[in-house]
């Protein structure tokens, strides 16, 4: 239950509420002041959304610690995807680019696999050398990501425009079927695919660092819901400010997509890095690959359902450059994550791919 102690702990959410109220009061004034004021306001809102999402992730992490893997990482990734879907749905209701959904999913996969996993494996490898994990998890995640992205973001290139709604409906059913089976595996008889038994001595060494506040499950769930609602309200104002602030600036078209992907991934980055530095690579693999899979397999059906409801299709087919980058990423991941151990070299290869993604985006590709 929410108590006076809750208000002391959730200062970030209270700040987010105050910012939302201020944004509501001054929205039209700021928009009339022009691009510079709008961009400053958008940046402030982005920072506030990140703070709020960190608190959502904190409570998701508390729940995760109570239930353990694989349920724990599933809660973390679902919380992040919920934030992403809400922001996307709000931004797409405005005058956003028809490729925003596609570019956001693509950016999220690049950020999760090449950015988060790459940096974590690099830093963890430099500190601990080879870091073990259960390779059943990486193979399962990899084939699911490839299948989901192939169905929803490569095949649509060949679907006639007049028949988009048929394939859109099929995509929704396919994603739901894939995720339903995946959930059954993850929490059922194949749950051991997504966990790793570390030596007892390692657990003792890392235990002091794995501190979680003693908060009730009800408090964590209520706080997560409050945080998600606040994030949705802030995203509404952020979208309007970004549209005005970026108009005519020549900024890369995918900049809004990267912002959305980065907001949802921000809490995951810290959690994954902490796990890698504690030599708990299984948690890092589950977070990075699980977030990528959840982004594709959950975001696609929600956004496709919105497209069917409104009668306005999104452009889901990836560009040739995006397709090549995704293929290279998944091939490299399949090679690197096939032996049950990561090292600094493998982390560096993914991080260089992430740097390539940033460079291509800067070039407008």
Kinemage of the C-alpha trace (Angstrom):
@kinemage 1
@onewidth
@group {chain A} dominant
@subgroup {mainchain}
@vectorlist {calphas} color= white
{ca unk a 1} P 0.000 0.000 0.000
{ca unk a 2} L 1.012 3.623 -0.599
{ca unk a 3} L 2.259 5.232 2.623
{ca unk a 4} L 4.193 8.335 3.634
{ca unk a 5} L 7.364 6.303 3.141
{ca unk a 6} L 6.304 5.711 -0.478
{ca unk a 7} L 6.181 9.462 -1.137
{ca unk a 8} L 9.726 9.818 0.219
{ca unk a 9} L 11.038 7.000 -1.954
{ca unk a 10} L 9.197 7.952 -5.135
{ca unk a 11} L 10.456 11.504 -5.512
{ca unk a 12} L 11.216 10.842 -9.185
{ca unk a 13} L 7.581 9.968 -9.886
{ca unk a 14} L 6.405 13.035 -7.967
{ca unk a 15} L 8.756 15.157 -10.066
{ca unk a 16} L 7.358 13.481 -13.192
{ca unk a 17} L 3.824 14.351 -12.065
{ca unk a 18} L 4.819 17.974 -11.467
{ca unk a 19} L 6.499 18.183 -14.877
{ca unk a 20} L 3.387 16.727 -16.544
{ca unk a 21} L 1.215 19.375 -14.874
{ca unk a 22} L 3.618 22.155 -15.922
{ca unk a 23} L 3.782 20.811 -19.501
{ca unk a 24} L -0.022 20.805 -19.671
{ca unk a 25} L -0.144 24.414 -18.467
{ca unk a 26} L 2.541 25.836 -20.772
{ca unk a 27} L 2.252 23.577 -23.850
{ca unk a 28} L 0.743 26.155 -26.209
{ca unk a 29} L 3.015 28.926 -24.950
{ca unk a 30} L 6.143 26.856 -25.565
{ca unk a 31} L 4.990 25.790 -29.040
{ca unk a 32} L 4.383 29.436 -29.964
{ca unk a 33} L 7.930 30.315 -28.847
{ca unk a 34} L 9.360 28.259 -31.723
{ca unk a 35} L 11.787 25.417 -32.367
{ca unk a 36} L 14.463 26.164 -29.778
{ca unk a 37} L 12.017 26.360 -26.887
{ca unk a 38} L 10.240 23.229 -28.138
{ca unk a 39} L 13.496 21.249 -28.310
{ca unk a 40} L 14.504 22.357 -24.803
{ca unk a 41} L 11.088 21.297 -23.518
{ca unk a 42} L 11.329 17.971 -25.374
{ca unk a 43} L 14.787 17.311 -23.878
{ca unk a 44} L 13.492 18.067 -20.379
{ca unk a 45} L 10.560 15.713 -20.907
{ca unk a 46} L 12.840 12.962 -22.228
{ca unk a 47} L 14.999 13.251 -19.103
{ca unk a 48} L 11.875 13.134 -16.913
{ca unk a 49} L 10.538 10.072 -18.756
{ca unk a 50} L 13.871 8.306 -18.254
{ca unk a 51} L 13.728 9.070 -14.503
{ca unk a 52} L 10.180 7.737 -14.295
{ca unk a 53} L 11.078 4.639 -16.303
{ca unk a 54} L 13.987 4.006 -13.935
{ca unk a 55} L 11.546 3.846 -11.038
{ca unk a 56} L 9.285 1.519 -13.016
{ca unk a 57} L 12.303 -0.676 -13.717
{ca unk a 58} L 13.322 -0.536 -10.044
{ca unk a 59} L 10.002 -1.969 -8.931
{ca unk a 60} L 10.030 -4.484 -11.784
{ca unk a 61} L 13.489 -5.500 -10.551
{ca unk a 62} L 12.139 -5.930 -7.016
{ca unk a 63} L 9.431 -8.225 -8.334
{ca unk a 64} L 12.019 -10.031 -10.429
{ca unk a 65} L 14.226 -10.623 -7.390
{ca unk a 66} L 11.308 -12.179 -5.523
{ca unk a 67} L 10.291 -14.626 -8.257
{ca unk a 68} L 13.775 -15.361 -9.666
{ca unk a 69} L 14.744 -16.340 -13.211
{ca unk a 70} L 13.309 -16.831 -15.746
{ca unk a 71} L 10.245 -14.997 -14.409
{ca unk a 72} L 12.375 -12.103 -13.193
{ca unk a 73} L 13.885 -11.093 -16.499
{ca unk a 74} L 10.497 -11.592 -18.149
{ca unk a 75} L 8.995 -8.990 -15.784
{ca unk a 76} L 11.850 -6.574 -16.517
{ca unk a 77} L 11.526 -6.870 -20.296
{ca unk a 78} L 7.724 -6.679 -20.238
{ca unk a 79} L 7.876 -3.469 -18.189
{ca unk a 80} L 10.275 -1.922 -20.706
{ca unk a 81} L 8.177 -2.995 -23.694
{ca unk a 82} L 5.012 -1.617 -22.063
{ca unk a 83} L 6.693 1.789 -21.812
{ca unk a 84} L 7.822 1.567 -25.438
{ca unk a 85} L 4.401 0.544 -26.787
{ca unk a 86} L 2.648 3.345 -24.901
{ca unk a 87} L 5.067 5.991 -26.186
{ca unk a 88} L 4.829 4.636 -29.745
{ca unk a 89} L 1.036 4.542 -29.718
{ca unk a 90} L 0.887 8.135 -28.489
{ca unk a 91} L 3.445 9.405 -30.996
{ca unk a 92} L 1.790 7.596 -33.901
{ca unk a 93} L -1.506 9.319 -33.069
{ca unk a 94} L 0.106 12.606 -34.099
{ca unk a 95} L 1.912 13.548 -37.290
{ca unk a 96} L 4.812 11.163 -36.848
{ca unk a 97} L 6.635 9.385 -39.654
{ca unk a 98} L 4.887 6.264 -41.037
{ca unk a 99} L 8.183 4.416 -40.488
{ca unk a 100} L 8.377 5.279 -36.769
{ca unk a 101} L 7.260 1.829 -35.564
{ca unk a 102} L 9.653 0.032 -37.894
{ca unk a 103} L 12.563 2.314 -37.055
{ca unk a 104} L 11.895 2.038 -33.304
{ca unk a 105} L 11.869 -1.781 -33.351
{ca unk a 106} L 15.017 -1.816 -35.484
{ca unk a 107} L 16.727 0.703 -33.174
{ca unk a 108} L 15.693 -1.304 -30.095
{ca unk a 109} L 17.204 -4.505 -31.500
{ca unk a 110} L 20.454 -2.708 -32.367
{ca unk a 111} L 20.552 -1.109 -28.917
{ca unk a 112} L 19.710 -4.295 -27.017
{ca unk a 113} L 21.899 -6.831 -28.825
{ca unk a 114} L 24.790 -4.688 -30.042
{ca unk a 115} L 24.696 -1.888 -27.473
{ca unk a 116} L 23.680 -3.477 -24.164
{ca unk a 117} L 24.973 -7.007 -24.725
{ca unk a 118} L 28.073 -5.769 -26.533
{ca unk a 119} L 29.104 -3.285 -23.845
{ca unk a 120} L 28.253 -5.702 -21.026
{ca unk a 121} L 30.253 -8.559 -22.562
{ca unk a 122} L 33.149 -6.184 -23.288
{ca unk a 123} L 33.360 -4.737 -19.769
{ca unk a 124} L 32.545 -8.041 -18.087
{ca unk a 125} L 35.126 -9.832 -20.217
{ca unk a 126} L 37.831 -7.311 -19.381
{ca unk a 127} L 37.076 -7.776 -15.677
{ca unk a 128} L 36.375 -11.511 -15.439
{ca unk a 129} L 37.654 -13.078 -18.669
{ca unk a 130} L 35.271 -15.687 -20.069
{ca unk a 131} L 31.797 -15.438 -18.544
{ca unk a 132} L 29.535 -18.513 -18.567
{ca unk a 133} L 25.815 -18.679 -19.262
{ca unk a 134} L 23.295 -21.231 -20.575
{ca unk a 135} L 23.667 -21.344 -24.356
{ca unk a 136} L 20.181 -22.877 -24.709
{ca unk a 137} L 18.804 -19.422 -23.920
{ca unk a 138} L 20.813 -17.578 -26.580
{ca unk a 139} L 19.888 -20.094 -29.291
{ca unk a 140} L 16.208 -19.963 -28.363
{ca unk a 141} L 16.144 -16.177 -28.293
{ca unk a 142} L 18.122 -15.928 -31.547
{ca unk a 143} L 15.863 -18.141 -33.651
{ca unk a 144} L 12.754 -16.476 -32.223
{ca unk a 145} L 14.061 -12.975 -32.999
{ca unk a 146} L 15.020 -13.990 -36.556
{ca unk a 147} L 11.610 -15.580 -37.180
{ca unk a 148} L 9.643 -12.682 -35.692
{ca unk a 149} L 11.608 -9.994 -37.561
{ca unk a 150} L 11.509 -11.960 -40.796
{ca unk a 151} L 7.726 -12.345 -40.674
{ca unk a 152} L 6.925 -8.821 -39.552
{ca unk a 153} L 9.696 -6.647 -41.040
{ca unk a 154} L 11.186 -8.388 -44.105
{ca unk a 155} L 8.312 -10.260 -45.763
{ca unk a 156} L 6.029 -7.149 -45.803
{ca unk a 157} L 8.276 -5.732 -48.547
{ca unk a 158} L 6.684 -8.250 -50.919
{ca unk a 159} L 3.036 -7.873 -49.848
{ca unk a 160} L 0.829 -5.971 -52.369
{ca unk a 161} L -0.468 -2.711 -50.952
{ca unk a 162} L -4.080 -3.679 -51.632
{ca unk a 163} L -3.722 -6.773 -49.411
{ca unk a 164} L -1.827 -5.275 -46.487
{ca unk a 165} L -4.702 -5.754 -44.033
{ca unk a 166} L -4.814 -9.528 -44.638
{ca unk a 167} L -1.117 -9.896 -43.917
{ca unk a 168} L -1.351 -7.485 -40.985
{ca unk a 169} L -4.025 -9.695 -39.386
{ca unk a 170} L -1.894 -12.776 -40.059
{ca unk a 171} L 1.104 -11.079 -38.446
{ca unk a 172} L -0.887 -10.384 -35.282
{ca unk a 173} L -1.939 -14.032 -34.999
{ca unk a 174} L 1.587 -15.269 -35.777
{ca unk a 175} L 3.216 -13.038 -33.130
{ca unk a 176} L 0.664 -14.027 -30.482
{ca unk a 177} L 1.157 -17.729 -31.281
{ca unk a 178} L 4.947 -17.390 -31.105
{ca unk a 179} L 4.860 -15.523 -27.826
{ca unk a 180} L 2.316 -17.872 -26.259
{ca unk a 181} L 4.551 -20.869 -26.971
{ca unk a 182} L 7.633 -18.960 -25.854
{ca unk a 183} L 5.971 -18.062 -22.539
{ca unk a 184} L 4.983 -21.673 -22.011
{ca unk a 185} L 8.594 -22.708 -22.558
{ca unk a 186} L 10.008 -19.921 -20.412
{ca unk a 187} L 7.854 -20.590 -17.366
{ca unk a 188} L 7.142 -24.295 -17.942
{ca unk a 189} L 9.145 -27.447 -18.442
{ca unk a 190} L 11.857 -25.665 -20.465
{ca unk a 191} L 12.455 -22.875 -17.936
{ca unk a 192} L 15.949 -24.264 -17.358
{ca unk a 193} L 16.831 -22.962 -20.839
{ca unk a 194} L 16.909 -19.461 -19.348
{ca unk a 195} L 18.766 -20.024 -16.090
{ca unk a 196} L 22.305 -20.920 -15.062
{ca unk a 197} L 23.555 -22.532 -11.852
{ca unk a 198} L 26.468 -20.505 -10.583
{ca unk a 199} L 28.933 -21.953 -8.058
{ca unk a 200} L 27.861 -21.438 -4.450
{ca unk a 201} L 31.010 -19.418 -3.689
{ca unk a 202} L 30.169 -16.924 -6.445
{ca unk a 203} L 26.702 -16.444 -5.024
{ca unk a 204} L 28.126 -15.613 -1.619
{ca unk a 205} L 30.544 -13.124 -3.097
{ca unk a 206} L 27.899 -11.334 -5.113
{ca unk a 207} L 25.095 -11.466 -2.563
{ca unk a 208} L 25.898 -8.155 -0.812
{ca unk a 209} L 25.611 -6.318 -4.128
{ca unk a 210} L 22.210 -7.756 -4.968
{ca unk a 211} L 20.250 -5.664 -2.491
{ca unk a 212} L 16.595 -4.966 -3.063
{ca unk a 213} L 14.320 -2.847 -0.915
{ca unk a 214} L 11.798 -4.723 1.153
{ca unk a 215} L 8.699 -3.505 -0.668
{ca unk a 216} L 5.456 -5.409 -0.900
{ca unk a 217} L 4.392 -6.931 -4.179
{ca unk a 218} L 1.242 -4.803 -4.160
{ca unk a 219} L 3.240 -1.590 -3.699
{ca unk a 220} L 5.560 -2.482 -6.573
{ca unk a 221} L 2.664 -3.313 -8.919
{ca unk a 222} L 0.762 -0.124 -8.041
{ca unk a 223} L 3.898 1.979 -8.498
{ca unk a 224} L 4.604 0.385 -11.877
{ca unk a 225} L 1.070 1.213 -13.044
{ca unk a 226} L 1.346 4.806 -11.782
{ca unk a 227} L 4.717 5.173 -13.498
{ca unk a 228} L 3.433 3.843 -16.826
{ca unk a 229} L 0.462 6.250 -16.758
{ca unk a 230} L 2.774 9.180 -16.021
{ca unk a 231} L 5.128 8.145 -18.810
{ca unk a 232} L 2.198 8.053 -21.217
{ca unk a 233} L 1.142 11.579 -20.225
{ca unk a 234} L 4.693 12.911 -20.559
{ca unk a 235} L 5.108 11.184 -23.937
{ca unk a 236} L 2.013 13.001 -25.232
{ca unk a 237} L 3.660 16.376 -24.612
{ca unk a 238} L 7.119 15.180 -25.704
{ca unk a 239} L 5.728 14.097 -29.072
{ca unk a 240} L 4.245 17.515 -29.770
{ca unk a 241} L 7.405 19.373 -28.762
{ca unk a 242} L 9.646 17.044 -30.815
{ca unk a 243} L 7.498 17.446 -33.940
{ca unk a 244} L 7.908 21.231 -33.809
{ca unk a 245} L 11.514 21.176 -32.601
{ca unk a 246} L 12.800 18.849 -35.339
{ca unk a 247} L 10.767 20.280 -38.218
{ca unk a 248} L 13.028 21.636 -40.955
{ca unk a 249} L 16.260 21.001 -39.011
{ca unk a 250} L 17.579 18.274 -41.308
{ca unk a 251} L 17.875 15.869 -38.353
{ca unk a 252} L 17.985 12.156 -39.291
{ca unk a 253} L 14.433 10.817 -39.821
{ca unk a 254} L 15.052 8.004 -37.330
{ca unk a 255} L 16.024 10.301 -34.427
{ca unk a 256} L 12.567 9.995 -32.830
{ca unk a 257} L 12.770 6.205 -33.094
{ca unk a 258} L 16.151 6.146 -31.359
{ca unk a 259} L 14.783 8.360 -28.576
{ca unk a 260} L 11.872 5.960 -27.967
{ca unk a 261} L 14.150 2.900 -28.034
{ca unk a 262} L 16.673 4.552 -25.705
{ca unk a 263} L 13.990 5.575 -23.202
{ca unk a 264} L 12.667 2.032 -22.907
{ca unk a 265} L 16.166 0.531 -22.757
{ca unk a 266} L 17.695 2.965 -20.240
{ca unk a 267} L 16.838 0.947 -17.106
{ca unk a 268} L 17.832 -2.312 -18.794
{ca unk a 269} L 21.276 -0.930 -19.607
{ca unk a 270} L 22.139 -0.381 -15.941
{ca unk a 271} L 20.714 -3.745 -14.845
{ca unk a 272} L 22.553 -5.650 -17.596
{ca unk a 273} L 25.864 -3.899 -16.923
{ca unk a 274} L 25.620 -4.535 -13.180
{ca unk a 275} L 24.945 -8.218 -13.855
{ca unk a 276} L 27.931 -8.528 -16.214
{ca unk a 277} L 30.284 -6.784 -13.803
{ca unk a 278} L 29.146 -9.217 -11.092
{ca unk a 279} L 29.950 -12.077 -13.488
{ca unk a 280} L 26.266 -12.980 -13.907
{ca unk a 281} L 26.161 -13.105 -17.695
{ca unk a 282} L 22.985 -15.191 -17.785
{ca unk a 283} L 20.957 -12.234 -16.528
{ca unk a 284} L 22.595 -9.989 -19.137
{ca unk a 285} L 21.802 -12.408 -21.966
{ca unk a 286} L 18.211 -12.774 -20.765
{ca unk a 287} L 17.742 -9.014 -20.526
{ca unk a 288} L 19.370 -8.050 -23.849
{ca unk a 289} L 17.964 -10.834 -26.020
{ca unk a 290} L 14.689 -11.016 -24.092
{ca unk a 291} L 14.142 -7.283 -24.565
{ca unk a 292} L 14.822 -7.591 -28.305
{ca unk a 293} L 12.393 -10.472 -28.670
{ca unk a 294} L 9.707 -8.813 -26.542
{ca unk a 295} L 10.036 -5.571 -28.495
{ca unk a 296} L 9.380 -7.333 -31.799
{ca unk a 297} L 6.878 -9.948 -30.718
{ca unk a 298} L 4.751 -7.658 -28.507
{ca unk a 299} L 5.075 -4.263 -30.202
{ca unk a 300} L 4.220 -5.561 -33.677
{ca unk a 301} L 0.769 -7.036 -32.895
{ca unk a 302} L -0.278 -4.007 -30.832
{ca unk a 303} L 0.739 -1.531 -33.524
{ca unk a 304} L -0.669 -3.692 -36.346
{ca unk a 305} L -3.971 -3.848 -34.455
{ca unk a 306} L -3.957 -0.040 -34.283
{ca unk a 307} L -3.279 0.099 -38.036
{ca unk a 308} L -6.214 -2.219 -38.758
{ca unk a 309} L -8.481 -0.212 -36.447
{ca unk a 310} L -7.578 3.131 -38.050
{ca unk a 311} L -7.315 1.770 -41.593
{ca unk a 312} L -3.892 3.434 -41.944
{ca unk a 313} L -1.014 0.959 -42.453
{ca unk a 314} L 2.482 1.598 -41.131
{ca unk a 315} L 5.561 0.977 -43.225
{ca unk a 316} L 6.939 -2.127 -41.520
{ca unk a 317} L 9.317 -3.442 -44.203
{ca unk a 318} L 12.910 -2.603 -43.279
{ca unk a 319} L 15.114 -0.671 -45.673
{ca unk a 320} L 17.954 -2.587 -47.389
{ca unk a 321} L 20.513 -1.085 -44.971
{ca unk a 322} L 18.424 -2.047 -41.948
{ca unk a 323} L 17.947 -5.589 -43.271
{ca unk a 324} L 21.686 -6.016 -43.790
{ca unk a 325} L 22.482 -4.714 -40.298
{ca unk a 326} L 19.931 -7.013 -38.677
{ca unk a 327} L 21.239 -10.022 -40.605
{ca unk a 328} L 24.862 -9.265 -39.688
{ca unk a 329} L 23.861 -8.743 -36.038
{ca unk a 330} L 21.963 -12.039 -35.777
{ca unk a 331} L 24.693 -13.996 -37.586
{ca unk a 332} L 27.393 -12.552 -35.307
{ca unk a 333} L 25.203 -13.263 -32.271
{ca unk a 334} L 24.635 -16.843 -33.419
{ca unk a 335} L 28.405 -17.380 -33.700
{ca unk a 336} L 29.373 -15.541 -30.507
{ca unk a 337} L 26.615 -16.979 -28.317
{ca unk a 338} L 26.960 -20.605 -29.344
{ca unk a 339} L 29.477 -21.891 -26.795
{ca unk a 340} L 28.040 -20.874 -23.422
{ca unk a 341} L 30.711 -18.247 -22.680
{ca unk a 342} L 31.235 -14.616 -23.631
{ca unk a 343} L 34.487 -12.669 -23.707
{ca unk a 344} L 35.728 -9.157 -24.421
{ca unk a 345} L 36.376 -9.837 -28.118
{ca unk a 346} L 32.806 -10.993 -28.666
{ca unk a 347} L 31.552 -7.944 -26.790
{ca unk a 348} L 33.720 -5.670 -28.933
{ca unk a 349} L 32.344 -7.098 -32.190
{ca unk a 350} L 28.797 -6.288 -31.126
{ca unk a 351} L 29.748 -2.850 -29.829
{ca unk a 352} L 31.401 -2.000 -33.166
{ca unk a 353} L 28.165 -3.021 -34.877
{ca unk a 354} L 26.330 -0.648 -32.535
{ca unk a 355} L 28.740 2.161 -33.469
{ca unk a 356} L 28.078 1.348 -37.139
{ca unk a 357} L 24.344 1.638 -36.511
{ca unk a 358} L 24.845 5.090 -34.949
{ca unk a 359} L 27.026 6.194 -37.877
{ca unk a 360} L 24.497 4.990 -40.477
{ca unk a 361} L 21.695 6.765 -38.620
{ca unk a 362} L 23.726 9.974 -38.519
{ca unk a 363} L 24.156 9.679 -42.281
{ca unk a 364} L 20.395 9.331 -42.664
{ca unk a 365} L 20.525 5.659 -43.720
